[in-house]
Structures are given as C-alpha cells and as structure tokens.
C-alpha cells in the first residue's frame, strides 16, 4: 500500500532523517519504533504532508506521490492522530468538526464504536479529560474512511480499557483491508497488536521485525544500538530502601476523588504510587504541588503543617512537580538555556544583573548530566519529547528541591530515555532527596521504587515493598482485590 524509500530531512544543522525506508502492506498493522529523536515524528509528518522531504520518494498503491499539505494527504486517504489532542479548546466539538469538514454521521458512528455513544457535540474541548479528547480525535480521523491511519503515541495517555477500544478499531480496519501505522513506546502493545515493526535509529531504518515472534528484545537492541546492554544493566540495579527522616507526611487528605489518604514519604526513598485511571492520583499530586487546595486533611512538610495556596508555596517548601504533560511545564518558544535557568531568577535578592557566567555553568552541568540533545537551542518545542522532559527535570537540578513529585514522567518516552530518567531518580534518592512517583505503566514500578502504595476508589488500599510489586500483585490491588498471599482476605472475599 505504501512505500517510502531513502527519505531525508534537515532542519538547519540538525539532521532529523538520514535515509528512512518504510513499506506497509494492505491489511496490515505496522509499528514504527525508535528512541526519542530517531525521526519517527518527522517521517510521519512527511507521509501526511505536514513537512516536505529533502530527499527520497513515496509511492501509494504503486504510484509516486508527494503531498504539499495535510489536506492533500487526507484526500489520498492518509491521516494521522497525534498524542496531543488537536481540537481547538474554545470551539465546541461540533464547530471543530465543521472546521475540518468532518462527516458528522460517520463521526457519530465511530464515537459509538469507541464507547462514546450519545456524546454531546456542543461540549467545549477544554472541559473534557485528555483520554476523551484522544478518542474524539480518533473518531474524527476515522470519519474520513482512511486507507492508511497513522496513530502517533495515541495510547500514551489512555488507560487500559480505552486502549483496548483503540486496538479493536485498528483490528477492524485491518480486517477490511486497510492499514494502520502504530507508534508506541510500549513494547507489550506492539507485540499484542502489530504484524511487523520498522525500527529507526539516528534517522535511518535499521531493521524490520515481527514482534509476535519473540522480537521485543531485538527491537530494543535495534532502537538503542551499542548502549542497549548498558541501559539494561542500569535498570536491573535495585532501588535502595529509605534511610532518612520524614520529608512529607500526608494525613487523611481529601480532594475530589481522593478520600482520606494517609502515608509518609522519607528522604532517601522513591515511593511509588500505583493506580488505574481516575483513582485520586491526580488530586494527590495536585494538592502536594500547590495546584489544588485539599477539602480536608493535612500535609506536613518537615515538622509543620503546610497549606499551599499556589505552586510557588510548594516550591518554597521544597516540593516540585514533573508533570506528565511536559509542555505544561515549559516555555515552548524560549531556548533550552532559559527554560532550565528559570528558577535561578527567583533567587535574586535585589535588583541587578543576572550572573550569566554562573547561569551558563549551572545549565551546562545539568545538560551534561541528563545528556540533553541541545543541537536545536532556539526553541524547546523543537526538541523530541524525551529531551523536553529532560529539560523539565534539569530545571530542578539547577533550581534545587527537597522532594520531587513525578507524575507519569516517562509518558510517551522511549525505553532508553525512560531507564535513564529512572536511573536519575534513584540517584537523587540515594543522595538524600525524597521522590514520589506515579507511573501508568505498572511493570515500570520496580525500575525505580523502593516501596509502593496503591490507590483504589480514592483510598489507599495496599502498601508493599517494590520487590513484591510485580504487575500481577499491583493489578490485583489496583482493582480492589485482596492479595493472593492473604488467606484471610481471600476467604472473606
């Protein structure tokens, strides 16, 4: 159905694609894999007319094609659904559909397929949760009846039940003889859904793998190249237990879905939070970061109760947030240096010039420590997703903190960068910081945490050492089921 050969693309001095090849058959779900910065997004944008290639060729159905715009690609049957929802927040959903000339009846049909039958089209997108926005974007793309649907990290922000709905739609397209290009950093998803996988590294195609035939390990090695063994060894090192005093104590905290949660976080530990979608984890992190005021309960930092009215109050108390949506934390159109150095400005005790030499040293040290790709210095928005998240973390390495609040910090990030970030988190804890970590990918809990608490229905229902927190144990607790090791609970259940 689609053949791309030798695609190349440069952005000034930065080479985004060197020589990318991709061949997708009719009636196939084809994964596109690669580390952040490997060239996946650039390739997708070239295929869908958002960018023009500097070299190479594309053919569709055996005929050479070159798209000058996304509308041309849509007319030819190619459309992409991206990780970040594209609905304009201040127009109703119906107005958004009219703006894109979307067939309303077919849109409603696919909404029903995705479990949103009866959805009110007069709703404003800004009022909707991110997973719902992703499904609306997908229904809008499906309504044009594409021959080739590209899904660029759409499942990164979806809970497991909604991911299943996306999989079902993709399989339905395959059964109809249409094709899907699926981009995800979750290898389990690729193995469960995709027929073949093309792997990019440094802007080149380095292999084609059949994931279902035990190809997951080969995909990782192709993605990471020579550093694959080093990354695996780093991830295997256990996280040390807590050794310090109490950093934060949460007492009977209530806010929204969160219902009377209490726990203690110590200096020198990484405390994991495991929960399915909507179990109170967002409210917990928002309260600790000063984004939201709790309805009742207490947050004790050090030895005194704290009432955060604003994120600045939490930051002054030493609590800083790394959000899942990295663009919320960044000045997207400002340089890397300014984004990282931002906390240094708040330290100025009196008016006067900024010490640019000291600022440069601090920023360069953080960039080197996190191995941030700074070839594109002009604007943070031009960096890959993994490098953007690293910039958000580097800011607090420069600014200083006592407690790091990480809310799904590796969402939509490749396996190499994930393990690098988890390695840094363990290092920070080993040096005396306290870290509270939520991740939507339960198998990753053991990569970084020393202890885990589990939320269900807004309440804390279980606590366990990370060594015992395998995916099966976490899933049972996250669904409100008793531990298999608790015979009394099993008998009562």
N, C-alpha and C positions, 0 to 999 in steps of 0.2 A: 504493500500500500504506500509506504513512504520510504524513500532512500535519501539520506544526506551523506555527502562524501567530501572530506577534506575541508570542512567549514572552519574558517578562521575569523577572528575579530579582535581588534586592538582598540583600547581607549587611551589615546596618547601613548605614553611609555609602557602602559600596562597591557600585557598580552592575556586576554581573557580566554580565547580559544586559539589553539595552535593548529590542530588537524583533527577535527572531530568527525567520526563516522557513526551513523545510526541507520539501522534497517529494521522496519516494523512491518510484520505480515498482516494481512487482513484477518480479522477474527482472533486477535492476539492482545493480551495484556502484557506490556513490555515495560520493565523497570529501567529507570535511568538513575544510576548510582554514582556517587563520588563525594569526596570530602568537600567541606565548605570552601569555595574559591576554585573548585575543579573546573567550573564552566557550565554547570547544568542549567542555571537560570539564563545565561547568555544564549545557550543553544535553544532553549525553549522560546525565548523572545525572537530569535531569528526565524524559527519554524512558524511562529504565529504572526510575523510581520511587524512586531514592535521594534525590531532592530534589523539593519541590513548587514549581511555578512561582507567582510573584506575579501573573502576568497572561498572557493568551494562551490558545490552545486547541490540543488534539491530537486527531487522528482517525486511526483504524486501520481500514483496509478500508472507509472511508466512514462509520464510526460514531464518534461522540465518545467519547474515553477519558480517564481521569485515574487514574494509578496512585499508590496510597498507600504502596507498598513495592516492593522489587525482586522479591519472591515473586509479587506480583500481575502485574508486568510479565512475569516468566518464564512464568506460566500463559497469558498472552496471546501468547506466542511471541517476546518481546523479551529479549535477554540481551547483556551486554557483557563483553568480555575486555580487561582493562586492561594497561598497560605493566608495572606492578609486579605480580608473581605474588601470587595471593590464597590459596594453600594455607597452612594453619597448619603451621609448621615442626616442631612437636613431636608431631604426629599422623602416623600412616602415611598414605600416599596413599589406601589403602582406607578408612581412618577418615574422611578428608576427604570422600571420595565419599559415604559414608553420611550424613555431617553435612548434605550438600546434597541428599540423596535422589536421587543421580545413578544412572541405569540402568547397571549395570556392564557388561552385554553390549554395549550401544551404545557405551559409553566405550571398551572394548577394540577395537571395530570402527574407531572413529576414530583410536585410537592407531596401529593398523596403517596407516591411510591416511596418517598423519603420519610413518611410518617408525619407530615405536617398538613394533613387534610383539614380544610376549614380555616386556614390561616387568614388573618385579616390584612388585606393588601394596603389598607390605609395606615398601617403601623409605620412609625419612623424607625429607620435602622438604628439610630443612636439609642433607642430604648431596648434593643434586643441583645441577648448574650452572644458572645462570639461564635459558639458552635452553631446556633441558629442562623447567623449571618453566613457561615460557610455553606450550610445546606441550601440557603436561598441562592447563593452564587452558583452552586452546582445545578440546581433546578433551572436557573436562567440559562446556563450553558447547554443543558440537555434539551431545552425547548427549541433550539435551532436544529435539532437532529443531526449532530456532528458525525462525520465519518471517522474522525480521529479526535478523541478527547484527551487533553493533557491535564493531569492532576498534579500540581506542583505543591507538595507538602500540605495538602488539604487536611490530612488526618492528624497533623501535628497538634492541633488544638481541639480535637474531638475526643470525647470519652469512648470507651469500648463499644457501647451499644450503638452509637451513631456511626462509628467506623464500620460496623457490620452492615449498616444500611448503604454506605458508600460502596463497599465490596459487592453487595448484591446488585447494585446498579451497574457496576463495571462488568460483572459476570454476565448480566443480561445483554449489554452491548456486545460482548464477545460472542454470545450465542447467536446474535443477529448478524454476525459477520463484520461488525465494526471493530475498531481498535482503540486501545487506551494506552497512553504513556503515563506511567505511575512513578512519581518521585517521592521517596520517603527515606528517612534515615533509620527507620525501624526495620531491622532485618527480618524479624518474625513476620511482619506484614508482607514484605516482599516474597518470602518463602511461601506464605499461605495463598497469595493472590496471583503472582506473576508467572508467566510461561518462560520468559527469558529476561535477562538483565544485561544492559550495556553499562560498562564501568568507565568513568572518566577520571583521569589524574593529570593535573597541571595542564588542562586544556586539550588533552589528547585522549582518544579512545584506546584503552589498554586491554580490553577483553570483553567477551560475551559469555555469560554463564547461565546455566539452567538452575535457578535457586532451589527448586524442589528436590533436586538430586544431590543433596548434601553440599550445595555450593556456597553456603553462607560464609564459611571460613575463607574460601577462595575469594569471595567478594571483598572481605575485609583486607586481605593481603594485596589485592589489586588496587583498592582505594588508597591504602596507606603506603604501599611500596616498601622501601627499606626500613621504615620506622615501625612496621606492624608488630614485630616481636617486642620492641621496646615499650610500645603502648600497652600490649597485653601484660607484660611484666609489671608495669606501673599499676594497672587496675587490680592485679592479683594481691598487692600488698594490703594487709588488713588495716582498718582504722583503729587507732588506739582508744582505750576507754578514757572517760573523763578523769582528770586529775586535779582540777582547780575548784575554787569556790563557786557559789551560785552567781550566775550572770543575770538571769531573768527568772522570776517566779510568776506564773500565771495562776490566779486564784478565782475559781468559779466564774469565768468570763462568759458573758452572754452578749451576742450581737447578731441580729438576723437569724440565720440558720444555726449558728453556734449556740450551744445550750449547756452552760455550766461546766466549761472545760478548765481543768487544773493540771499543771505539770511544772517541772523545774528544769531549766537549761543551765548547764555548768560550763565554766571556762575550760577549754581544752577538749571539748567534745563536739561531735557532729550529731545532732539529734534529728532523726528523720521523721517526717510526717507522711503517713500513707492514708489515702482516702480515694474513693471514687468521686466522680463529678458531683459537686453541689452538696458536700457533706460538712461544710463550715470552714474548710481550709482557707478560702479566700478571705472570709471575715476575720479569721485569726491573724493572718499576716497583715491585713489592712489595719487592724487595731494596734498591733505591735509596731507598725511603721508610721503610725500617726495619720494614716489616710482616713480612718473611720474612728469615731468615738464609741466605746462599748456602751451597751444599755445598762449593764451592771457588772460587778466583779472588779478585780484589781490586777494591775500589772506592777510588779515590784522589781525595780532595777537596782542592783546593789542591795542596800538595806532600807530603801524608802519607796513608798508607793509613787507611781507616776501617772499623770493624766496628760496624755498627748492630744493637744488641740489641732496640731498641724505637723506634717512630716518634719519640719525644722526642729520641733520639740524632741522628736525621737532621735534625730541625728545628733542633737546636742547631748542627749543621754547615751550616745554611742551605738544606737541601733540603726542600721542602714539596710535598705531593701534593694535586691536584684530582682526585678520583675520578669515574668515570662515574656511579656511584650517589650522587647528591648528598646523599641522606638519610643515608648513612653518615657524612657529614662534618658534619651539622648537629644542633643541639639542637632537635628539631622543635616542641616545645611551649613554647619560650622565644622572646622577642621578637627582632626583627631586630637591634636595638642590641646585645643581649647576645651574639648569635652572632658578629657582626663584631668586637666588642671582646674576645673571649675570649683572644687571645694577649697582650693588654696585661696581664692578670692575672699571667702568668708572669714579668713583668719586675720585680715588686715585690721589692726587695732586703731589706726588713724589714717587719714587721707595721705596718699603719697604714691609714688610709682611702684609698680609690681616688679619684683626682682626676677627679671626674665631668665637670668642665668641659672638661678636656683630652680625656677619652674621647669626649665628645659632639662636639667639634671634629673629631677624627680620624675618627669614624664618619660624620659628615655629609659630610666631604670625600670619603670612599670611595663613599658612596651617590650623591653628585652625579657623581662621575667615571664610575661604571658605570650611571648612570640607572636605579637600582633603584626599582621601584614599591613604595613603603612605605605605601600607603593602609591596608593591613592590618598594623599594627605588632604586634598582640598575639601572634601565633604564626607562626613561619616556615612551618609546614606549610600555612598558608592561602595562601601565595604561589604563583604559577604556577611551573612547572618552570624556565623561563628565569630568573626572578628568584631562585629558590632557588640556582641555580648561580652567579649573580652574587654572592649573599651569601657563598658559599664562597670565591670569588676575592677579594672585598672584605676578608675576614678577613686574608688575607696581605698585602694592600696596607697594612693597618693594622699588622700584626704584623712585617712585614719579612721578606725572604728574599734568597738569592743565586741559587738555582736552583729553577725552577718545573717540577714534574713534572705534566703534564696528560694524564690517561688518558681518552681519549674524552670531553672536557669538554662537547661540544655534542650528546651523545646525547639525542634526543627534544626538541630545541630548534628553534624556528622559524628561518627563513633570516635574518631581520633580526637577531635576537639572536646567532646564530652568527657573522655577519660582524662584529658589534660586539665579541664576545669575541676573534675572531681579530685584529681591529684593535688591541685592548688588548694581546694577546700580542706583536704586532710592536712596539708602542710600548715595552713593558717591555724587549724585547731591544735596541731602539735606545738605551735609557737605560742599558744595561750589564748587564742580567740575562741569565742563561742559561735557555733553555726547552727541555725535552724533551717532544715532543707526539706522542701516538698518537691517530689517529682511524680509526674503522672505515669511514668514507666516503672512499674513495681520491680522488675528484675534489676534495676539500677540502684535500688536502696542499699544493697550490700557493697556497692562500689565505693561508697564514701562514708556511710554512717557507722556509729558505734552503738547506737540504741535507736529504737523506733517506737513511736506512738501511732495508734490507728484511730481515725475518726469514723463514726457511722451515725447518721441521723443527728449530726451536730454535737455528739457526745464522744468522749474518749472511752473507747471500748476495750482497748488492749494495749499492752506495752511489752516489748520483748527485746533481747539483745539482737544486734544485727546478724550475728552468726546463725540465729534461728529464724531469721526473717526471709525465708525463701518465698518465691512467688505464690506457692500454694498456701502457705501459712498466712501471708498478707491478704490474699484474696478471700480466704475464709473470714478473717477478722473484718475486712472492709465491707463484707456483705452481712455483717452482724451475726455470723455463725461462731459457735464455740470452737476452741482449739481442739484438734484431734487428740492432743496429749492430755486433755482434761476429761477424765472419765465421768466425773460427777456432772459436769456441764452437759456432756453428751447424753447421759441418762435422763437429765432434766429436760433436754431439748426433745 
